[in-house]
Amino acid sequence: MKLKKKFSGGDEESVKVAKLKKIEQGGGTMKKFVQEFRRVARESGYKGRALVKEFKREMNRVIKRKLIKAEKSSTSIEQWYKHTTNINRHWRESQREKERLRERKKNRNQR
């Protein structure tokens, strides 16, 4: 085991940290991002503020902007997961509602 670690080109911890730093929310839902982040974070060894920092760094910029506007700041990673998932859900609902309104307006204008 020691030999494998010595000659593997990097220890397992570094590989796990690198995996954590590669995760991105992109256009996906926060729920899926949180699930993936949780899975990889458990193996990374990151905790506390360092873990929160990585989480915030990789989330969608729209959600980041909404968090800046939010009154309450989360402290634990679990609070971050819950808070950002709620913000993302509300944002996606509002986007769907905007799209429905656009469609209605478009349909009225075509009559």
ABEGO torsion letter per residue (X at the ends): XAAAAAAAGEBAAAAAAAAAAABBAEABBAAAAAAAAAAAAAAAGBBEAAAAAAAAAABBAAAAAAAAABABBBABAAAAAAAAAAAAAAAAAAAAAAAAAAAAAAAAAAX
